[in-house]
Amino acid sequence: MSSIKDRVIGIIAEQAVLDPSDVTMDSTLEDLGIDSLGLVESIFAIEEEFDISVPFNANEPEASDFDISSVASIVAGIEKLIKEQS
């Protein structure tokens, strides 16, 4: 099974209509051209992929505990959630 990082990058790349190799850990969603709708769809896809609940409110992103500032922070957040929820 591929790593959490690879799976998250795959989901984000799909949303951004990019090749996964174009998505780096330093990329921001803005860099990748993902808007708020794309972000919500990415979060849903991540929740499904990993069977977790991401504490993110699209209506109040700044009120969320979940750091979406970069691909690396998203991957770290997902890894933490998987540990907590398993």
C-alpha positions as CSV (number, residue, x, y, z in Angstrom):
1,M,0.0,0.0,0.0
2,S,1.3,3.5,-0.8
3,S,2.2,5.9,1.9
4,I,-0.1,8.4,3.5
5,K,2.0,11.1,1.8
6,D,1.7,9.6,-1.6
7,R,-2.1,9.0,-1.3
8,V,-2.7,12.6,-0.1
9,I,-0.5,14.0,-2.9
10,G,-2.5,11.8,-5.3
11,I,-5.8,13.3,-4.1
12,I,-4.5,16.9,-4.2
13,A,-3.0,16.3,-7.7
14,E,-6.3,15.0,-8.9
15,Q,-8.2,18.1,-7.6
16,A,-5.6,20.4,-9.2
17,V,-5.6,18.4,-12.4
18,L,-1.9,18.0,-12.1
19,D,0.5,15.1,-12.3
20,P,1.4,14.0,-8.7
21,S,5.1,14.7,-9.6
22,D,4.1,18.4,-9.9
23,V,2.9,18.5,-6.3
24,T,5.7,19.1,-3.8
25,M,5.5,19.1,0.0
26,D,6.2,22.8,-0.1
27,S,3.3,23.5,-2.5
28,T,0.4,25.5,-1.2
29,L,-3.1,24.8,-2.4
30,E,-3.0,28.3,-3.9
31,D,0.2,27.4,-5.8
32,L,-1.6,24.4,-7.2
33,G,-4.7,26.4,-8.3
34,I,-7.0,24.7,-5.8
35,D,-9.9,27.0,-4.8
36,S,-12.2,26.7,-1.8
37,L,-14.5,24.3,-3.6
38,G,-11.5,22.2,-4.6
39,L,-10.3,22.2,-1.0
40,V,-13.6,21.0,0.2
41,E,-13.6,18.2,-2.4
42,S,-10.0,17.3,-1.4
43,I,-11.0,17.1,2.3
44,F,-14.0,14.8,1.4
45,A,-11.8,12.6,-0.8
46,I,-9.2,12.4,2.0
47,E,-11.8,11.5,4.6
48,E,-13.1,8.7,2.3
49,E,-9.6,7.5,1.4
50,F,-8.5,7.2,5.1
51,D,-11.9,6.7,6.8
52,I,-11.3,9.6,9.1
53,S,-13.0,12.8,10.0
54,V,-11.1,16.0,9.2
55,P,-11.8,18.8,11.6
56,F,-12.2,21.4,8.9
57,N,-15.0,23.9,8.4
58,A,-15.0,25.4,4.9
59,N,-17.1,28.3,6.1
60,E,-14.6,29.1,8.8
61,P,-11.3,27.8,7.7
62,E,-9.4,30.0,10.2
63,A,-11.5,28.4,13.0
64,S,-10.4,24.9,12.1
65,D,-7.7,23.0,14.0
66,F,-6.5,21.7,10.7
67,D,-3.5,23.4,9.0
68,I,-3.9,23.6,5.2
69,S,-1.1,26.1,4.6
70,S,0.9,23.6,2.6
71,V,0.9,20.0,1.3
72,A,3.3,19.1,4.1
73,S,1.1,20.4,6.8
74,I,-1.9,18.6,5.3
75,V,0.0,15.3,5.2
76,A,1.2,15.9,8.8
77,G,-2.4,16.6,9.9
78,I,-3.7,13.5,8.2
79,E,-1.0,11.3,9.8
80,K,-1.9,12.7,13.2
81,L,-5.7,12.2,12.7
82,I,-5.1,8.6,11.5
83,K,-3.0,7.9,14.7
84,E,-5.7,9.5,16.9
85,Q,-8.6,7.7,15.3
86,S,-7.1,4.2,15.1
